[in-house]
Amino acid sequence: MPVGITKQAETVQSLWNGSWIAALATGVVVWGLILWSVAFHRKKKHSKEELPPQVRYNLPIEILYTVVPIIMVGVFFFFTARDQDYVNVVSGTPDVKVKVEGFQWSWRFTSEYAGKTAQVVGTPVADYLQGPQLVLPMGKKVEFDLNSPDVIHSFWVPAFLFKRDVIPGVTNKFEIETLNKPGVFAGRCAELCGVDHSRMLFSVKLVSPAEYDQYIASQAGAQ
């Protein structure tokens, strides 16, 4: 998994890890029962013994393999619903607001911060470092408003461990809180949207709040 750069990504990673641990534990129990039955209940090659008595059902076992899966599904549902609600929260009071427009075949990012606006528009590229770069401050809440003028795209930054569709006529929103992990991270469209879909690349750069203040001041009003 990519290293998460948001608090929401930490929650997604935790849910994913827990799901894998539960799945592997279930697998160990099932594999163990299969191997046990193969080893101790196989018919010997030259045995003339009759089959053991056959019964129609075993009530305790049937109750067990009915109740246990229901409990497991309930636990999975609880943690999934809890974390999904957290990841989808939009407070309405972000430090930075970014309007994302996905179009065939690149991105327009309009950032609003402290009463100032900066805009970056990209073109199709072969390398995400050549595409439009969205600069964000570390340790801040960022709201994304997603729109498209043509077809469905999908805004995906793998380091967010999250993606959301960009749909014509619909404004999708989500909010993140960035961590103190400076760097440049890849982004791309995750929805097949036409001939240059694979070149619809961009990057996200996390910088310190002081650096972001300098950036937004230098880019304010840029088109």
C-alpha positions in Angstrom: 0.0 0.0 0.0 1.2 3.6 -0.6 2.2 5.5 2.5 -0.8 7.7 3.4 -0.4 11.4 3.6 -3.7 12.2 5.3 -5.4 11.4 8.5 -8.2 9.8 6.5 -5.7 7.6 4.8 -4.5 6.3 8.2 -8.1 5.3 8.9 -8.4 3.5 5.6 -5.1 1.7 6.1 -6.2 0.6 9.6 -9.5 -0.8 8.2 -7.7 -2.6 5.4 -5.2 -4.2 7.8 -7.9 -5.3 10.2 -9.9 -6.9 7.3 -6.8 -8.8 6.1 -6.1 -10.0 9.6 -9.6 -11.2 10.1 -9.7 -12.9 6.6 -6.4 -14.7 7.2 -7.5 -15.9 10.7 -10.7 -17.3 9.1 -8.6 -18.9 6.4 -6.3 -20.6 9.0 -9.4 -22.0 10.8 -10.9 -23.3 7.5 -7.7 -24.7 6.2 -7.1 -26.4 9.6 -10.5 -28.0 9.5 -10.0 -29.2 6.0 -6.5 -30.7 6.7 -7.8 -32.3 9.9 -10.7 -34.0 8.2 -8.4 -35.2 5.3 -5.9 -36.6 7.8 -8.2 -38.3 10.3 -11.3 -39.1 8.3 -9.9 -40.6 5.1 -10.7 -44.1 4.1 -7.8 -46.4 4.4 -6.7 -47.9 1.1 -7.3 -51.6 1.9 -10.0 -51.1 4.6 -13.2 -53.1 4.3 -14.8 -51.1 7.1 -18.3 -49.8 6.4 -18.9 -46.1 6.4 -19.5 -44.5 9.8 -23.1 -43.9 10.8 -24.6 -41.2 8.8 -26.8 -38.5 10.5 -29.1 -35.9 8.9 -27.7 -33.0 10.9 -25.7 -31.8 13.8 -27.6 -29.0 15.5 -24.8 -27.5 17.5 -22.5 -27.4 14.5 -25.2 -25.9 12.3 -25.9 -23.2 14.9 -22.2 -22.5 15.1 -21.6 -22.0 11.4 -24.7 -19.9 11.1 -24.1 -17.6 14.1 -20.4 -17.1 13.7 -20.6 -15.7 10.1 -23.5 -13.4 11.2 -21.3 -12.0 14.0 -18.3 -11.6 11.6 -20.4 -9.7 9.0 -21.8 -7.5 11.8 -18.3 -6.7 13.0 -17.1 -5.9 9.5 -20.2 -3.8 8.9 -19.7 -1.8 12.1 -16.1 -0.9 11.4 -16.7 -0.2 7.7 -19.7 2.1 8.4 -17.8 3.9 11.2 -14.7 4.6 9.1 -16.8 5.4 6.0 -18.7 8.0 7.9 -15.4 9.6 9.1 -13.8 9.6 5.6 -16.9 11.2 4.1 -17.3 14.0 6.6 -17.1 17.5 5.0 -16.9 20.1 7.8 -17.6 23.1 5.7 -14.8 25.0 7.4 -11.6 24.0 5.6 -8.4 25.9 5.7 -8.0 25.5 1.9 -10.7 24.9 -0.7 -9.8 23.4 -4.0 -12.1 23.4 -7.0 -11.1 20.4 -9.2 -12.3 20.4 -12.8 -11.5 17.2 -14.8 -11.8 17.6 -18.5 -10.6 15.7 -21.5 -7.7 15.2 -20.8 -6.2 17.0 -17.9 -7.1 19.0 -14.8 -7.8 22.6 -13.6 -7.1 23.2 -9.9 -8.4 26.5 -8.4 -7.2 26.9 -4.8 -8.8 29.4 -2.4 -6.9 30.3 0.8 -6.9 33.3 3.1 -9.0 35.3 0.6 -6.6 34.6 -2.3 -7.0 32.4 -5.4 -4.5 30.5 -7.5 -5.3 28.4 -10.5 -3.3 25.7 -12.4 -4.4 24.2 -15.7 -2.7 21.2 -17.3 -2.4 19.4 -20.6 -2.1 15.6 -21.3 1.4 14.4 -20.3 3.4 11.2 -20.2 4.8 11.7 -16.7 2.9 13.0 -13.7 5.8 15.3 -12.8 5.1 17.1 -16.1 1.4 17.6 -15.4 -0.3 20.3 -13.4 0.8 20.4 -9.8 -1.5 21.0 -6.9 0.3 22.5 -3.9 -1.1 22.0 -0.5 0.0 22.9 3.1 0.8 20.3 5.7 -1.3 20.0 8.8 -4.4 21.7 7.2 -7.9 20.7 6.3 -8.5 20.8 2.5 -11.9 20.5 0.9 -12.2 19.3 -2.7 -15.1 20.2 -5.0 -15.2 18.1 -8.1 -16.8 18.9 -11.4 -16.5 17.9 -15.1 -17.7 19.7 -18.3 -17.6 16.6 -20.5 -17.5 13.0 -19.3 -17.0 11.1 -16.1 -13.5 11.2 -14.7 -12.1 10.0 -11.3 -9.8 12.1 -9.1 -7.3 9.7 -7.6 -4.2 10.4 -5.5 -2.9 6.9 -4.4 -1.3 8.5 -1.3 -4.7 9.6 -0.2 -5.8 5.9 -0.2 -9.0 7.4 -1.7 -10.6 8.4 -5.0 -13.9 10.0 -6.0 -15.7 10.3 -9.3 -15.9 13.6 -11.2 -19.3 13.6 -12.9 -20.8 16.2 -15.3 -23.7 18.1 -13.7 -22.8 16.8 -10.2 -20.6 18.4 -7.6 -18.9 15.7 -5.5 -17.1 16.8 -2.4 -14.6 15.3 0.1 -12.3 16.6 2.8 -8.8 15.6 4.0 -6.5 16.7 6.7 -2.9 16.5 5.5 -0.1 15.1 7.6 3.4 16.4 8.1 4.9 14.4 5.2 6.5 16.8 2.7 7.0 15.5 -0.8 5.5 15.2 -4.3 2.9 12.5 -4.9 1.4 11.1 -8.1 -2.2 11.7 -9.2 -4.2 10.4 -12.1 -7.7 9.8 -13.5 -9.0 6.4 -12.5 -12.0 6.3 -14.9 -11.6 5.4 -18.6 -12.6 8.7 -20.2 -11.3 8.6 -23.7 -8.3 8.4 -26.0 -5.8 10.3 -23.7 -7.1 8.9 -20.4 -3.6 7.4 -19.6 -2.0 10.9 -20.0 -4.4 12.6 -17.6 -1.7 12.9 -14.9 -0.9 15.4 -12.2 1.0 15.7 -8.9 0.3 16.9 -5.4 3.0 18.7 -3.5 2.9 19.0 0.3 4.8 21.9 1.7 5.0 23.7 5.1 2.4 26.3 5.9 5.1 29.1 5.6 6.0 27.8 2.1 2.4 27.6 1.2 1.8 31.2 2.2 4.7 32.2 -0.1 3.3 30.0 -2.9 -0.3 31.3 -2.7 1.0 34.9 -2.5 3.1 34.5 -5.6 0.4 32.7 -7.6 -2.7 34.7 -6.4 -4.8 35.5 -9.4 -2.8 33.3 -11.7 -4.8 31.8 -14.5 
